[in-house]
Amino acid sequence: MATKSDDFAPFPVKDQLPGVEFCVSSSPLWPEAIVLGFQHYVVMLGTTVFIPSLLVPLMGGGNVERAEVINTVLFVSGINTLLQSLFGSRLPVVIGASYAYVIPSLYVTFSYRFTYYLHPHLRFEETMRAIQGALIIASLFHMIIGFFGLWRILARFLTPLSAAPLVILTGLGLFTFGFPQLARCVEVGLPALIILIVLSQYLPHLLKCKKPIFEQFAVLFTVGIVWAYAEILTAAGAYDKRPDKTQLSCRTDRSGLISASPWVRVPYPFRWGRPRFHTGDSFVMMAASLVAIVETTGVFITASRYGSATHIPPSVLSRGIGWQGISILLDGLFGTATGSTASVENAGLLGLTKVGSRRVTQISAGFMLFFSIFGKFGAVLASIPLPIFAALYCILFAYVASAGFGLFQFCNLNSFRTKFILGFSIFFGLSVAQYFNEYLFTSGRGPVHTRTSAFNVIMQVIFSSAATVGIIAAFLLDCTHSYGHASVRRDSGRHWWAKFRGFHTDSRTEEFYALPFRLNRFFPSF
């Protein structure tokens, strides 16, 4: 019988997050799983459309090239998601285009050697070949870190104290793609944000539904309602006399993707010709690859929490990073103009829906492959105004950040050492990244400007990532500050994750992370 003092007892620590409807190894019924998989596909469309729409025009391409690159990104993302869920981390993550590779791709695009090409399409092809070559070299660097166990060695020293800033900044570091993008068209983005909050957080409690319909499908309801509303505004001429920037953000008929997309086209390697290899381009892409590894680690930890799995073992984490390197190799072979990483927004969707099923993300990969081949159908969904996606990101990125806050339960928050490391690493990560990004946007170059332009860009790529700066600060401080003190191990929560450092030290690990079929017999701890 509970006593009155139990009301004031602290909440118990949970290795696995309670309240999840479906964990990593379970799955809903097929009709429900298909709809949830389609929802994951819709969520990842924002980044898939935004990055090529930014890069391709600067490379010299038009709507036809942009549509073709978007379809290629979708196709490769579908393959990479299947590979990651089957042979990589085995977590319910979606592998999609990464913002970390935007600056390196722009560095290649604005290289002086491409100014000699006067024809836009020829310049686009030559630029794409150079980006492909840089991605192929970066993928080798990525696979070495993963498959040779280098990341496993570092991950063994990771504690809840140092992992919390990493996961928090993985979500908060992308805040510029939230409300600032929503504000480009407030009359569309703000209703989407309000409707999503009402449908996912308030309506289920008011209606007291037996099945969590609104929680699980709130994104589809929101996108459908607001997209129809945006279509009405466009047809009614609400934006006819507005500036071009506003029309591009608000109208539903300005994407140019539907007319430019083919009915049927299967992407294939070396579509733009043989890759070109350049030393400076390769090193810049390696820096982006390092940032992608860090951010993917944060997404993996988030997915393991929202999938109600145990903490991901270092060996499995390194395995997932290795397979992400294969994903980047495919990006270079097919020509996506950017590299791949674990999708932050889709990891947040796991928390919103409380469905962490691996099968659901595999179904979403099927939708990616289908809509990339049948381009006209995919172009219709890709024409959703970006402020609607930005409204979704305001919630989904917040869920990823909150997964990092959840790691505080393993730490001693009454320790001043813990308070310093957490506060400093989070503040320093956001502050340094903001400084580097603002300096780049105001002056056109980064704060580091030596004679070697590639080195300047490498510094810009690394230090403009809040998650990378945050984990560097937290990891170094956690490993050096008062390390010989007897209470450090317990204050940092290291003892909670000690049983997950090996693959077979906890019986639950094999249930969530073991390789399929009989591969685990040959690679028991990889």
C-alpha positions in Angstrom: 0.0 0.0 0.0 1.4 3.4 -1.0 2.1 5.8 1.8 1.9 9.6 1.7 5.7 9.8 1.5 5.6 8.0 -1.8 4.0 11.0 -3.4 7.3 12.9 -2.9 9.6 10.1 -4.0 11.7 10.8 -7.1 10.8 9.1 -10.3 12.7 5.9 -11.0 15.3 5.7 -13.7 14.2 3.8 -16.8 16.7 2.1 -19.2 13.8 1.8 -21.7 11.3 4.6 -22.2 7.8 3.5 -21.0 4.6 4.5 -22.8 5.7 3.5 -26.3 3.0 1.8 -28.3 5.3 -0.3 -30.5 9.0 -0.8 -29.8 11.8 -1.4 -32.3 11.2 -5.2 -32.7 7.4 -5.0 -32.7 5.1 -3.5 -35.4 1.4 -2.5 -35.8 -1.0 -4.1 -38.1 -0.2 -3.8 -41.8 -2.8 -1.1 -42.7 -1.7 1.0 -39.8 2.0 0.4 -40.5 1.6 1.4 -44.1 -0.1 4.8 -43.2 2.6 5.4 -40.6 5.3 4.6 -43.1 3.7 7.1 -45.6 3.8 9.7 -42.8 7.6 9.2 -42.4 7.9 9.6 -46.1 6.0 12.9 -46.0 8.1 14.2 -43.1 11.4 13.6 -44.9 10.3 15.3 -48.0 11.0 18.8 -46.6 14.8 18.3 -46.4 14.8 16.2 -49.6 13.3 19.1 -51.6 15.0 22.0 -49.8 18.6 21.0 -50.2 18.5 20.2 -54.0 16.4 23.4 -54.5 19.2 25.4 -52.9 22.1 23.7 -54.6 21.0 22.8 -58.1 20.3 26.4 -59.3 23.7 27.6 -58.0 25.3 24.7 -59.9 23.7 25.8 -63.1 20.8 23.5 -63.3 17.1 24.3 -64.0 13.8 22.7 -63.0 14.5 19.5 -65.0 17.9 18.9 -63.2 16.4 19.9 -59.9 13.5 17.4 -60.3 16.0 14.7 -61.3 18.3 15.3 -58.3 15.3 15.2 -55.9 14.2 11.9 -57.4 17.7 10.6 -57.1 17.9 11.7 -53.4 14.6 9.9 -52.8 15.8 6.7 -54.5 19.1 6.5 -52.7 17.4 7.4 -49.4 15.1 4.5 -49.8 18.0 2.1 -50.4 20.0 3.5 -47.5 17.1 3.3 -45.1 16.7 -0.3 -45.9 20.4 -1.0 -45.5 20.6 0.7 -42.2 17.5 -1.0 -40.7 18.6 -4.5 -42.0 22.4 -4.5 -41.5 23.4 -1.2 -39.8 22.2 0.0 -36.4 18.9 -1.9 -36.8 17.1 1.1 -35.4 14.0 2.8 -36.9 15.8 5.6 -38.5 15.4 7.2 -41.9 18.6 8.0 -43.8 18.1 11.2 -45.9 19.9 14.2 -47.2 22.1 16.1 -44.7 22.6 19.8 -44.1 26.2 19.1 -43.0 27.2 18.7 -46.7 25.6 21.9 -47.9 28.6 24.2 -47.2 31.1 21.7 -48.8 28.9 21.4 -51.9 28.7 25.2 -52.1 32.5 25.3 -51.8 32.8 23.0 -54.8 30.1 24.9 -56.7 31.8 28.3 -56.4 35.3 26.9 -57.2 37.1 29.1 -59.7 37.8 26.2 -62.1 34.1 26.0 -63.0 33.8 29.7 -64.1 35.1 28.7 -67.5 32.0 26.7 -68.4 29.5 29.2 -69.9 26.7 26.8 -70.7 24.7 26.3 -67.5 23.9 22.6 -68.0 27.6 21.8 -68.8 28.6 23.7 -65.6 26.0 21.7 -63.7 27.4 18.4 -64.9 31.0 19.3 -64.2 30.1 20.5 -60.7 28.1 17.4 -60.0 31.0 15.2 -61.1 33.3 17.0 -58.7 30.9 16.7 -55.8 30.5 13.0 -56.6 34.2 12.4 -56.5 34.5 14.2 -53.1 31.6 12.2 -51.7 33.2 8.9 -52.8 36.5 9.8 -51.0 34.6 11.0 -47.9 32.7 7.7 -47.8 35.9 5.8 -47.5 36.9 7.9 -44.5 33.4 7.3 -43.1 33.6 3.6 -43.5 37.1 3.4 -42.0 35.9 5.1 -38.8 32.9 2.8 -38.6 33.9 -0.6 -39.8 37.4 -0.5 -38.3 35.9 0.3 -34.8 37.4 3.7 -34.3 34.0 5.2 -33.4 33.4 2.2 -31.1 36.5 3.1 -29.1 35.3 6.7 -28.6 31.7 5.6 -27.9 32.9 3.4 -25.0 33.9 6.6 -23.1 30.5 8.2 -23.8 28.4 8.7 -20.7 24.9 10.1 -20.2 26.5 13.3 -19.1 28.4 13.8 -22.3 25.6 12.3 -24.5 22.9 14.6 -23.2 24.4 17.8 -24.8 25.0 15.9 -28.1 21.3 14.8 -28.4 20.0 18.2 -27.2 22.0 20.1 -29.7 21.2 17.6 -32.5 17.6 18.9 -32.2 18.2 22.5 -31.1 21.1 23.1 -33.6 18.6 23.1 -36.5 16.4 25.9 -35.0 17.0 28.0 -38.1 14.9 25.6 -40.1 12.0 25.9 -37.7 10.2 29.2 -37.0 12.5 31.4 -39.2 11.4 29.3 -42.2 7.8 29.2 -41.0 7.8 33.0 -40.8 8.4 33.2 -44.6 4.7 32.5 -44.9 3.0 33.0 -41.6 -0.5 32.6 -42.9 0.3 29.0 -43.9 3.0 28.0 -41.4 1.4 29.3 -38.2 -2.0 27.5 -38.7 0.0 24.3 -39.4 1.9 24.6 -36.1 -1.3 25.3 -34.1 -3.3 22.5 -35.7 -0.4 20.0 -35.1 -0.2 20.9 -31.4 -4.0 20.7 -31.0 -4.3 17.4 -32.8 -1.4 15.6 -31.2 -1.5 17.1 -27.6 -4.9 18.4 -26.7 -7.5 16.5 -28.8 -6.6 13.0 -27.6 -7.2 14.0 -24.0 -10.4 15.9 -24.8 -12.0 13.1 -26.8 -10.4 10.2 -24.7 -10.1 7.9 -27.7 -9.4 4.3 -27.1 -7.0 4.2 -30.1 -4.3 7.0 -30.4 -5.5 8.0 -33.9 -4.8 11.7 -33.6 -1.5 11.2 -31.9 -0.2 8.8 -34.5 -1.5 10.5 -37.6 -1.5 14.1 -36.5 1.1 15.0 -39.2 -0.9 13.6 -42.0 -4.1 15.4 -40.8 -2.2 18.7 -40.4 -0.5 18.5 -43.8 -3.7 17.6 -45.5 -5.7 20.4 -43.9 -3.2 23.2 -44.3 -2.2 22.1 -47.8 -5.8 22.3 -48.9 -6.0 25.7 -47.2 -2.9 26.9 -49.1 -4.4 25.7 -52.4 -7.5 27.8 -51.7 -5.5 30.9 -51.0 -3.5 30.3 -54.2 -6.5 29.8 -56.3 -8.3 32.8 -54.8 -5.4 35.1 -55.8 -4.3 36.0 -52.3 -0.6 36.1 -53.4 -1.0 37.6 -56.9 0.4 41.0 -55.9 2.8 39.9 -53.3 6.6 39.9 -53.7 8.3 37.0 -55.5 9.9 35.7 -52.4 6.5 35.5 -50.6 4.9 33.8 -53.7 7.7 31.2 -53.8 7.1 30.3 -50.1 3.3 30.5 -50.0 2.0 29.4 -53.4 1.4 25.8 -54.2 2.0 26.2 -58.0 5.5 27.7 -58.0 7.7 24.7 -57.4 8.0 23.8 -61.1 8.5 20.2 -60.1 5.4 18.6 -61.6 6.0 19.8 -65.2 9.7 19.0 -64.9 9.4 15.5 -63.5 9.2 12.5 -65.8 6.5 10.0 -65.5 8.8 7.0 -65.1 12.6 7.1 -64.6 14.9 4.8 -62.6 17.9 6.6 -61.2 21.2 4.9 -62.0 24.9 5.4 -61.1 27.1 7.8 -63.0 24.1 9.6 -64.6 26.2 12.8 -65.0 29.4 11.1 -66.1 32.6 9.9 -64.5 33.4 11.5 -61.0 36.2 14.0 -60.8 38.5 13.9 -57.8 40.1 16.9 -56.3 42.2 16.9 -53.1 40.7 20.1 -51.5 37.1 19.0 -52.3 37.8 15.6 -50.7 39.1 17.1 -47.4 36.2 19.5 -47.1 33.7 16.6 -47.6 35.6 14.6 -44.9 34.9 17.4 -42.5 31.2 17.2 -43.3 31.4 13.5 -42.9 32.7 13.9 -39.4 29.9 16.3 -38.6 27.4 13.8 -40.0 28.9 11.0 -37.8 28.3 13.1 -34.7 24.8 14.1 -35.6 23.9 10.6 -36.6 25.1 9.4 -33.2 22.7 11.8 -31.6 19.8 10.5 -33.8 20.7 6.9 -33.0 20.5 7.6 -29.3 17.2 9.3 -29.8 15.8 6.5 -31.9 16.8 3.9 -29.3 15.0 5.9 -26.6 11.8 6.5 -28.6 11.9 2.9 -29.8 11.9 1.7 -26.2 15.2 -0.1 -26.8 18.2 -0.3 -24.5 21.1 2.0 -25.0 22.8 1.3 -28.2 26.1 -0.6 -27.7 29.3 1.0 -29.0 29.9 -1.9 -31.4 26.4 -1.5 -33.0 26.9 2.3 -33.1 30.1 1.8 -35.0 28.4 -0.7 -37.3 25.7 1.8 -38.1 28.3 4.5 -38.8 30.1 2.1 -41.2 26.9 1.5 -43.1 26.2 5.2 -43.2 29.6 5.4 -45.1 28.1 3.0 -47.6 25.2 5.4 -47.9 27.5 8.2 -48.7 29.2 6.1 -51.3 25.9 5.5 -53.0 25.3 9.3 -52.9 28.5 9.7 -54.7 27.8 7.0 -57.3 24.3 8.2 -58.1 24.9 12.0 -57.9 22.7 13.4 -55.1 24.8 16.6 -54.7 24.8 16.0 -50.9 25.7 13.3 -48.4 23.4 11.3 -46.1 22.7 11.2 -42.4 20.1 9.9 -40.0 17.1 12.1 -40.3 16.5 14.3 -37.2 12.9 15.0 -38.1 12.0 11.4 -38.5 13.6 10.6 -35.2 11.3 13.3 -33.6 8.3 11.7 -35.3 9.0 8.5 -33.3 8.4 10.5 -30.2 5.3 12.2 -31.5 3.6 9.0 -32.6 5.0 6.8 -29.8 5.6 4.2 -32.6 9.3 3.1 -32.8 8.8 0.1 -35.1 11.6 -0.8 -37.4 9.1 -2.2 -39.9 7.4 1.2 -40.3 10.6 2.9 -41.4 11.2 0.1 -43.8 7.8 0.7 -45.3 8.6 4.4 -45.6 11.7 3.3 -47.7 9.3 1.5 -50.1 7.4 4.8 -50.6 10.7 6.6 -51.3 11.6 4.1 -54.0 8.1 4.2 -55.5 7.8 7.9 -55.7 11.3 8.4 -57.0 10.7 6.1 -59.9 7.2 7.5 -60.7 8.3 11.1 -60.7 5.0 12.8 -61.5 3.3 11.4 -58.4 6.2 12.2 -56.1 6.4 15.8 -57.5 2.8 16.5 -56.4 3.7 15.8 -52.8 7.1 17.6 -53.2 5.2 20.8 -54.1 3.9 21.2 -50.5 5.0 24.7 -49.3 8.1 24.6 -47.2 6.6 26.6 -44.3 4.3 23.7 -43.6 7.4 21.5 -43.2 8.9 24.2 -41.0 5.9 24.0 -38.7 6.4 20.3 -38.4 10.0 20.8 -37.5 9.2 23.1 -34.6 7.6 20.0 -32.9 9.8 17.2 -34.3 13.2 18.9 -33.5 11.9 19.7 -30.1 11.1 16.0 -29.5 14.7 15.1 -30.4 16.1 17.7 -28.0 13.8 16.4 -25.2 15.2 13.0 -25.6 18.5 14.5 -24.6 16.9 16.1 -21.6 15.7 12.7 -20.7 19.3 11.5 -20.2 19.6 13.8 -17.2 17.8 11.1 -15.2 21.0 9.1 -15.2 23.2 12.0 -13.9 23.6 13.5 -10.5 22.1 17.0 -11.2 23.0 18.1 -7.6 26.7 17.9 -8.5 28.3 21.2 -9.5 30.6 19.4 -11.9 27.5 18.0 -13.7 25.9 21.4 -13.8 29.0 23.0 -15.2 29.6 20.4 -18.0 25.9 20.4 -19.1 25.4 24.2 -19.0 28.8 25.1 -20.6 28.6 22.5 -23.4 25.1 23.4 -24.4 25.6 27.1 -24.3 29.0 26.9 -25.9 27.7 24.7 -28.7 24.9 27.1 -29.6 27.0 30.2 -29.2 30.0 29.1 -31.3 27.8 27.7 -34.1 25.7 30.9 -34.2 28.9 33.0 -34.4 30.3 31.0 -37.3 27.0 31.0 -39.2 26.4 34.8 -38.7 29.9 35.6 -39.7 29.5 33.6 -42.9 26.1 35.2 -43.8 27.3 38.7 -43.2 30.7 38.7 -44.7 30.5 35.9 -47.2 33.3 33.9 -45.6 34.0 32.2 -42.3 35.9 33.8 -39.4 38.9 31.5 -40.2 40.6 32.9 -43.3 44.0 31.6 -44.1 45.7 31.2 -47.4 44.3 27.7 -47.7 40.6 28.0 -48.7 39.9 24.3 -48.1 41.2 24.6 -44.5 38.9 27.6 -43.9 35.9 25.7 -45.1 36.8 22.7 -43.0 36.8 24.9 -39.9 33.5 26.5 -40.9 31.8 23.1 -41.4 33.0 21.7 -38.1 32.3 24.8 -35.9 29.0 25.7 -37.5 27.5 22.5 -36.2 26.2 23.0 -32.7 26.1 19.3 -32.0 29.8 18.8 -33.0 31.0 21.7 -30.8 28.8 20.6 -27.9 30.0 17.0 -27.9 33.7 18.1 -28.2 33.3 20.3 -25.1 31.2 17.8 -23.1 33.4 14.8 -24.0 36.7 16.5 -23.1 35.4 18.0 -19.9 33.8 14.7 -18.8 37.0 12.8 -19.4 39.3 15.3 -17.8 37.5 17.4 -15.2 38.1 15.9 -11.7 38.4 12.5 -13.3 40.2 10.9 -10.4 37.5 11.8 -7.9 35.6 8.8 -6.6 32.1 10.2 -7.3 32.8 11.1 -10.9 31.7 7.8 -12.3 28.4 7.8 -10.5 27.7 11.5 -11.1 28.1 11.2 -14.9 25.9 8.1 -15.0 28.6 5.9 -16.4 27.5 3.0 -14.3 24.0 3.0 -15.9 25.5 2.4 -19.4 28.3 0.0 -18.3 26.2 -3.1 -18.9 25.6 -2.0 -22.6 29.3 -1.6 -23.4 29.4 -5.2 -24.6 27.0 -6.9 -27.0 26.3 -9.9 -24.8 26.4 -8.3 -21.4 22.6 -7.7 -21.5 20.1 -10.2 -22.8 17.9 -7.4 -24.3 20.6 -6.2 -26.6 20.4 -9.1 -29.0 16.6 -8.6 -29.3 17.0 -5.1 -30.6 20.3 -5.0 -32.4 21.2 -8.5 -33.6 21.7 -8.8 -37.4 19.0 -10.6 -39.3 19.1 -14.1 -40.7 22.3 -15.9 -39.8 24.7 -13.0 -40.2 25.0 -12.5 -36.4 26.5 -16.0 -36.3 29.5 -14.7 -38.2 29.5 -11.2 -36.8 28.3 -11.7 -33.2 29.5 -8.3 -31.8 29.6 -6.2 -35.0 
